[in-house]
Amino acid sequence: MELSFSDLRAKEVVNTQDGRKLGRVCDVVLCYPENKWLGIVAPNGKPFGFKKNGLVIDLKQIVKIGDDVILVNVGEP
């Protein structure tokens, strides 16, 4: 499956542990120069201004990427 950043930004992030909506994807985390995708950033229900306000979700915590939602398994930060 290939996704662009604009495709990811349109998807709502939902935590499977408690059903809480974390917001839409607002950033991605990449490792350069290895060209690895490490995860996504969601606002965690807070207004997103800087990365420090966002919740970084590791790639291993992503359960499923659907048509309009991304399911993640995130414990308490």
N, C-alpha and C positions, 0 to 999 in steps of 0.2 A: 504494500500500500504506500503510495506516495502522497504526502501532504505538504502544502505550502504553509508559510506562516499565517497568511490571511485565512486559510482554512482552519488552522488551529485557533486563531483569535475568535472565530465565530462559535466555538464550542464552549459550553458551560462545563465547569469542573465540579464534580460531586464526590464527596468522601463516602465510601461504602461503609465505613465503621459506624457513622452516626447519621448518614443521609443529608448532611449539611452541604449547602451550595457554597462553594469557595469563590465563585465568580468566573469570569471568562479568562482564558489564557491571555496574559499581558506581556509575556516575554519567554524566551527559550534560553537554556544554558548550553553552551557549546564549549568543547575543549579544542583549542587551536594550538599547534598545527596538526594534531592527531585526527582532526575532523570527526570527533565523536559527539553525539548528542547525549548530554548528561541529564537533561530534564526540562521541566517547564516551571514557570512562575505564575501563580494565581494571587489575586489581591486578598484572599482570605476574608472576604466580607468587609474589608476596610477600603477607604478611598486610596487609590494607588497614585503615589507621587514619586517615590523613589524605591529602588529595589529593597531597601531595608523594611519597607512596609509590606512587601509581598512574601508569600509562602513559597519557598523553593521545593518543588516536588521532584524527587529523584526518579529516573527512568524506571527503576525497579519497583517503585510504588504505583506505577500506572497499571491498572488492571485491564482496562479495555478502552479503546478509542472507537466510539460509535459515530453515527451520522451527525448527531447534534449534541453529544455529551461525551465527556471523558471521565471515566470512573477511576478513582484513585483510592488507595488504602493508606491513609495518613493518620498516625496517632497524634496525640496532643503535642504541640511544638514546645 
